[in-house]
Amino acid sequence: MKRENAEKSLTQRIREGTVSRQDVARRLAELAFGKVNDCVRLVLEENPDLKGLDLALLSEVKRSDKGGVEVRLIDRLRVLEQLTQMTGEKDTDMDAFLQALQGGEET
């Protein structure tokens, strides 16, 4: 119930054009650290209840003629980078961590 009220409040602030930096950071954190359980449930269950699923992490779903399923999720590294940039902190270990995850070396 508390989450529903928060979502309504956020929806109202979006309509009013008063979304705060904190709202954006909170949403980025939810995307960066969210669970993919509902995305998997969408693909595996025959008739999932779409209203009850959190599909915010889902980017794309493809079904082939042969029954194969391809699921694409959002790029969490990109979301983490954006979240790090929002904090405004310079010279953090997060930059090196993200660089290492991408397979590169820090310059």
KOLRO-566218 format. One record per residue (C-alpha): residue in one letter; x, y negated, z negated. Coordinates in Angstrom, 2 decimals, padded with zeros to 5 digits. Example, Ala and Ser with C-alpha at 12.3 -4.5 7.8 and 13.67 -1.06 7.14 Angstrom:
   r        xx        yy        zz
   a    012.30    004.50   -007.80
   s    013.67    001.06   -007.14
END
This chain:
   r        xx        yy        zz
   m    000.00    000.00    000.00
   k    002.84   -002.39   -000.85
   r    004.49   -001.74    002.54
   e    001.20   -002.39    004.35
   n    000.87   -005.75    002.61
   a    004.46   -006.61    003.50
   e    003.79   -005.69    007.15
   k    000.66   -007.85    007.21
   s    002.58   -010.71    005.66
   l    005.38   -010.33    008.24
   t    002.86   -010.18    011.08
   q    001.28   -013.37    009.81
   r    004.69   -015.12    009.55
   i    005.50   -014.02    013.12
   r    002.24   -015.57    014.36
   e    002.99   -018.76    012.46
   g    006.58   -018.86    013.70
   t    008.01   -018.81    010.18
   v    010.02   -015.58    010.26
   s    013.01   -015.93    007.96
   r    016.57   -014.75    008.34
   q    015.89   -012.37    005.46
   d    012.99   -010.81    007.40
   v    015.26   -010.17    010.38
   a    018.05   -008.74    008.21
   r    015.59   -006.45    006.42
   r    014.22   -005.15    009.72
   l    017.69   -004.57    011.15
   a    018.61   -002.63    008.00
   e    015.48   -000.49    008.37
   l    016.45    000.30    011.95
   a    020.10    000.97    011.11
   f    019.38    003.33    008.24
   g    015.90    004.65    009.07
   k    015.01    008.31    009.40
   v    014.16    009.91    012.74
   n    011.74    012.45    011.25
   d    008.64    010.94    012.85
   c    010.33    010.73    016.26
   v    011.11    014.43    016.06
   r    007.59    015.19    014.86
   l    006.19    013.38    017.92
   v    008.09    015.73    020.22
   l    007.67    019.00    018.31
   e    004.04    018.88    017.21
   e    001.30    019.63    019.71
   n   -001.11    016.91    018.61
   p    000.67    014.53    016.25
   d   -001.30    011.75    014.54
   l    000.26    008.75    016.28
   k   -001.19    006.26    013.79
   g    000.74    007.88    010.96
   l    004.12    007.99    012.73
   d    006.91    005.42    012.41
   l    008.38    005.36    015.91
   a    010.45    002.18    015.53
   l    013.67    004.08    016.22
   l    012.31    005.63    019.43
   s    013.52    004.16    022.68
   e    012.33    006.68    025.25
   v    010.78    010.14    025.61
   k    010.91    012.19    028.81
   r    009.31    015.56    029.46
   s    010.40    017.60    032.44
   d    008.20    019.85    034.56
   k    010.02    022.85    033.09
   g    009.15    021.91    029.50
   g    012.40    020.21    028.54
   v    012.26    017.13    026.35
   e    014.71    014.22    026.23
   v    014.49    011.79    023.32
   r    016.43    008.54    023.20
   l    016.74    006.54    020.04
   i    017.90    002.98    019.54
   d    021.63    002.27    019.42
   r    022.34    002.15    015.69
   l    025.89    000.89    016.21
   r    024.55   -002.16    017.98
   v    022.04   -002.73    015.19
   l    024.80   -002.43    012.58
   e    026.90   -004.93    014.51
   q    024.03   -007.39    014.58
   l    023.40   -006.89    010.90
   t    027.07   -007.50    010.14
   q    027.05   -010.67    012.21
   m    024.02   -011.91    010.30
   t    025.80   -011.64    006.99
   g    028.25   -014.23    008.26
   e    031.13   -012.67    006.38
   k    034.47   -012.71    008.18
   d    037.39   -010.33    007.78
   t    035.31   -007.46    006.44
   d    036.11   -003.79    006.69
   m    032.81   -003.36    008.59
   d    034.36   -004.71    011.81
   a    037.15   -002.12    011.66
   f    034.65    000.60    010.81
   l    032.40   -000.23    013.78
   q    035.41   -000.45    016.09
   a    036.60    002.97    014.93
   l    033.13    004.48    015.51
   q    033.21    003.18    019.07
   g    036.53    004.94    019.62
   g    038.65    001.82    019.91
   e    041.33    000.25    017.86
   e    041.07   -003.04    016.06
   t    042.80   -005.85    017.90
END
